[in-house]
Structure formats: structure tokens, C-alpha cells
């Protein structure tokens, strides 16, 4: 099946109005961040060996994250599913984002990453995550995304 020829069906978020936006400026060119979100997800976010992702509109993807809560003997695995809705090289990544309990609770949410170059070596990133069914899920992600972006910064530049 040729996903490029299929119409892009965006999720209906009308009944799920909760959203958040986080922003961070990185000391790297926009191309570096674009690659991190499209071809380098396993270098900073996905658990090693779990990523199935091709940066094409309508292409589905899968990856897992792992987190070991303090006092627990083993890491917990968290599957993530989605598909790319829009890709504009070095400018925009929009994808659906589906996780289970403690995440999006199975709701197909939408993550939009806008990259705005500030100089040849600096880029402002604005991430909007929309479509949460309730404030609790939105709040968990509002707390998590700044840490995720700080981790991205530490992986690509050594900055936090």
C-alpha cells in the first residue's frame, strides 16, 4: 500500500479539548532537531531496538520508552503508536501520539513541533500536544514534556 497517495485523516479533537504548549531554544540548527524527531528518535527518546519509524506522511510508527521508578526492580515499558500527519523539512513535524494508561489513555492525540531558526546555530522549538480527554492526562504531559526536551538537548548538544 502506498501511504503517500492516501488522504491524511486527522483526528477529531472536538470532544477532547485539553492541550498544552512548551517551548525551548536549542543551540543547534533546525535541521538537527528535525532529524532528531524524524530519523533519530531512537538516539534520544525511544528505547534501543524498539523503534519502527519512517518519516513519511501517513506512515505509522511504533516505539517504546522505558522508565524505572525508584524502588522498583525492573523498568516499565511504555508503547507509543502514531503516524505522521505533516512534515515540512526543518520547519514542522506533526504526528499522532497514542499511549496507554498513565499516558494519553488510548486517545489519539496530536503533537505538533514547530522549528523556528533564530540564527544559523540556534533554533526555537514550540511543541503543542492536543487532544487530551481530561485535565489529568494533559497535566501529566505538561510536566513531562519539559523534561523530555531537556533530555533531547543533553543528547544533541550537551545542554539541558
C-alpha positions in Angstrom: 0.0 0.0 0.0 1.3 3.4 -1.0 0.7 5.6 2.1 1.8 8.7 0.2 -1.3 8.5 -2.1 -3.7 8.1 0.8 -5.6 11.1 2.2 -4.4 12.2 5.6 -7.2 11.7 8.1 -6.6 14.0 11.1 -8.1 13.0 14.5 -11.2 14.7 15.6 -10.2 16.5 18.8 -13.5 18.4 19.3 -14.5 16.2 22.3 -11.0 16.3 23.7 -10.2 20.0 24.3 -7.3 19.8 26.6 -3.9 20.9 25.2 -0.5 22.2 26.2 2.4 24.1 24.7 6.0 24.0 25.8 8.9 25.9 24.2 12.7 25.7 24.3 15.5 27.2 22.4 18.3 24.9 21.4 21.9 25.8 20.3 21.7 23.7 17.1 20.4 24.3 13.6 16.8 23.4 12.8 18.0 20.5 10.6 19.5 18.8 13.7 16.2 19.0 15.6 14.2 17.9 12.5 16.4 14.8 12.2 16.0 14.1 15.9 12.2 14.0 15.5 12.1 12.1 12.2 15.1 9.8 11.8 16.9 9.9 15.2 14.1 9.1 17.7 16.0 6.1 19.0 19.0 8.2 19.8 17.2 10.3 22.5 13.6 9.1 23.2 12.8 5.5 22.1 14.2 2.5 23.9 17.1 1.0 21.9 15.8 -1.6 19.4 12.2 -0.7 19.7 11.8 2.0 17.0 9.8 1.3 13.8 9.6 4.7 12.1 9.8 6.1 8.6 9.5 9.8 8.2 6.6 9.8 5.6 3.2 11.4 5.9 0.6 8.7 6.8 3.4 6.2 7.8 2.5 4.5 11.1 5.2 4.2 13.7 5.8 2.3 17.0 8.4 2.6 19.7 8.7 2.0 23.4 10.1 4.1 26.2 11.4 2.6 29.4 11.3 4.1 32.9 12.5 2.5 36.1 10.5 4.0 39.0 12.5 4.5 42.2 12.3 1.4 44.4 11.1 -0.9 41.6 13.2 -3.9 40.5 12.6 -3.5 36.8 11.9 -0.8 34.2 8.4 -0.3 33.0 7.8 -0.4 29.2 5.5 2.2 27.6 4.5 1.5 24.0 3.8 4.6 21.8 2.0 4.4 18.4 1.2 7.1 15.8 1.6 8.3 12.3 2.9 11.4 10.7 0.3 14.0 9.7 2.5 16.7 8.3 6.3 17.1 7.6 7.9 20.3 6.4 11.7 19.7 6.3 13.5 21.7 9.0 10.3 23.5 9.9 7.4 21.3 11.2 6.7 17.8 12.4 3.1 16.9 13.2 2.2 13.4 14.4 -0.4 11.5 16.2 0.6 10.1 19.6 -1.2 7.2 21.3 -0.1 5.7 24.6 -1.9 3.7 27.3 -2.6 4.0 31.0 -0.8 7.0 32.6 -0.2 8.5 29.1 -2.9 9.5 26.6 -5.2 6.7 28.0 -5.6 5.3 24.5 -6.7 8.6 23.0 -5.2 9.6 19.6 -3.6 12.9 20.4 -1.6 15.2 18.1 1.9 16.5 18.8 3.0 19.5 16.6 6.6 20.6 16.7 7.4 23.9 15.1 11.0 24.8 14.5 12.0 28.5 14.1 15.6 29.2 13.3 17.0 32.1 15.4 20.4 32.0 13.8 22.5 29.6 11.8 23.2 27.7 15.1 20.1 28.3 17.2 16.5 27.1 16.9 13.4 27.8 18.9 11.2 24.8 19.3 7.5 25.1 20.1 5.7 21.8 20.9 1.9 21.7 21.2 0.3 18.5 22.4 -3.5 18.5 21.9 -6.5 16.2 22.2 -6.4 15.0 25.8 -9.7 13.7 27.1 -9.1 15.2 30.6 -7.0 17.7 32.5 -5.2 14.9 34.4 -3.7 13.4 31.3 -2.8 16.9 30.0 -1.2 17.8 33.3 1.0 14.7 33.3 2.3 15.6 29.9 2.7 19.3 30.8 5.1 18.1 33.5 6.8 15.5 31.3 7.5 17.4 28.0 9.9 20.0 29.5 12.0 17.1 30.9 11.8 15.3 27.5 13.0 18.4 25.7 15.8 18.9 28.3 16.9 15.3 27.6 16.8 16.0 23.9 19.1 19.0 24.5 21.5 17.0 26.5 21.7 14.3 23.9 22.3 16.6 20.9 24.3 19.4 22.4 25.2 18.5 26.0 22.9 21.4 27.1 20.0 20.8 29.5 
